[in-house]
Amino acid sequence: MSHPSLRLFLAVDLDVRARAAVASTIEALQRALGGRSTALRWTRPENAHITLHFLGDVPSERLPALRASLGEQIECSSFVAAFGALGTFPARGTPKTVWISIARGAAEISQVHHELQRRLSEFGVATDPRPFSAHLTLARVRDKERRRVGVLGQMMPEVAVASSEWEVDRVTLYSSDLSGSAPRYTAVHRIALAPAGAAWRPEGPGAPD
């Protein structure tokens, strides 16, 4: 008997103020683009998150074992994160994605990413081998509309990013449903960070002696 699969990813959540900052920044971008803003698929602020690992489709019967492998806590202290500058991917040429960097907390997010990568590897889930850079996706350019927004990269320095700081004290494993008009995310597991001030002790390759 076959079991349904869950489309899973691990992410850092935002708080209410950070989501409001995302909404404000998106509105500023849309105003700057004018009528060309329809060429992009915009992230809904309530869905905004910083992706750490995309796991893809995982059989639902493996979810309890995955939760156990991820654990209940990561020995990295909770920390404050803040948004940085806007950017596009690719950096040159016609853009495909608009994102916002993380100016504060990027190193801590990378540490959490590394530890989760180790745990996922032990569980048998392959992770993206490319270098990790913490960011939040604001919009994706529609494939047939890329020529309309070729100026996006040039506009980035002119658009103000709404400032906001928030405390990161957990990581969430989400299941995503893409069947509707907008993605729906359901939390299926949470991993707490250690209380502020706890020492970070990385494990695995590259850990200091």
ChimeraX attribute file (.defattr): number of C-alpha atoms within 10 A of each C-alpha:
attribute: neighborCount
match mode: 1-to-1
recipient: residues
	/A:1	3
	/A:2	6
	/A:3	10
	/A:4	11
	/A:5	15
	/A:6	19
	/A:7	18
	/A:8	22
	/A:9	19
	/A:10	23
	/A:11	21
	/A:12	20
	/A:13	20
	/A:14	21
	/A:15	14
	/A:16	12
	/A:17	13
	/A:18	23
	/A:19	20
	/A:20	17
	/A:21	18
	/A:22	28
	/A:23	19
	/A:24	17
	/A:25	20
	/A:26	22
	/A:27	13
	/A:28	17
	/A:29	23
	/A:30	17
	/A:31	13
	/A:32	16
	/A:33	17
	/A:34	10
	/A:35	10
	/A:36	13
	/A:37	18
	/A:38	15
	/A:39	19
	/A:40	21
	/A:41	14
	/A:42	17
	/A:43	19
	/A:44	15
	/A:45	18
	/A:46	14
	/A:47	13
	/A:48	19
	/A:49	22
	/A:50	19
	/A:51	19
	/A:52	26
	/A:53	20
	/A:54	17
	/A:55	19
	/A:56	16
	/A:57	14
	/A:58	17
	/A:59	13
	/A:60	13
	/A:61	13
	/A:62	12
	/A:63	16
	/A:64	11
	/A:65	11
	/A:66	19
	/A:67	16
	/A:68	12
	/A:69	16
	/A:70	21
	/A:71	15
	/A:72	14
	/A:73	14
	/A:74	21
	/A:75	16
	/A:76	24
	/A:77	19
	/A:78	20
	/A:79	19
	/A:80	14
	/A:81	21
	/A:82	16
	/A:83	23
	/A:84	17
	/A:85	16
	/A:86	24
	/A:87	22
	/A:88	22
	/A:89	14
	/A:90	12
	/A:91	12
	/A:92	10
	/A:93	12
	/A:94	18
	/A:95	20
	/A:96	20
	/A:97	19
	/A:98	24
	/A:99	16
	/A:100	22
	/A:101	18
	/A:102	20
	/A:103	14
	/A:104	16
	/A:105	20
	/A:106	19
	/A:107	14
	/A:108	19
	/A:109	24
	/A:110	16
	/A:111	16
	/A:112	23
	/A:113	21
	/A:114	19
	/A:115	19
	/A:116	21
	/A:117	20
	/A:118	18
	/A:119	16
	/A:120	18
	/A:121	13
	/A:122	12
	/A:123	15
	/A:124	11
	/A:125	15
	/A:126	14
	/A:127	16
	/A:128	11
	/A:129	7
	/A:130	6
	/A:131	6
	/A:132	13
	/A:133	15
	/A:134	19
	/A:135	23
	/A:136	20
	/A:137	20
	/A:138	25
	/A:139	21
	/A:140	19
	/A:141	21
	/A:142	16
	/A:143	10
	/A:144	8
	/A:145	14
	/A:146	17
	/A:147	13
	/A:148	18
	/A:149	20
	/A:150	15
	/A:151	14
	/A:152	21
	/A:153	19
	/A:154	11
	/A:155	15
	/A:156	18
	/A:157	12
	/A:158	11
	/A:159	16
	/A:160	14
	/A:161	20
	/A:162	17
	/A:163	15
	/A:164	16
	/A:165	16
	/A:166	19
	/A:167	16
	/A:168	20
	/A:169	20
	/A:170	21
	/A:171	25
	/A:172	20
	/A:173	24
	/A:174	21
	/A:175	22
	/A:176	17
	/A:177	14
	/A:178	11
	/A:179	8
	/A:180	7
	/A:181	6
	/A:182	13
	/A:183	12
	/A:184	13
	/A:185	17
	/A:186	12
	/A:187	13
	/A:188	13
	/A:189	19
	/A:190	18
	/A:191	17
	/A:192	18
	/A:193	20
	/A:194	18
	/A:195	13
	/A:196	13
	/A:197	10
	/A:198	12
	/A:199	11
	/A:200	14
	/A:201	12
	/A:202	16
	/A:203	11
	/A:204	9
	/A:205	8
	/A:206	7
	/A:207	8
	/A:208	8
	/A:209	3
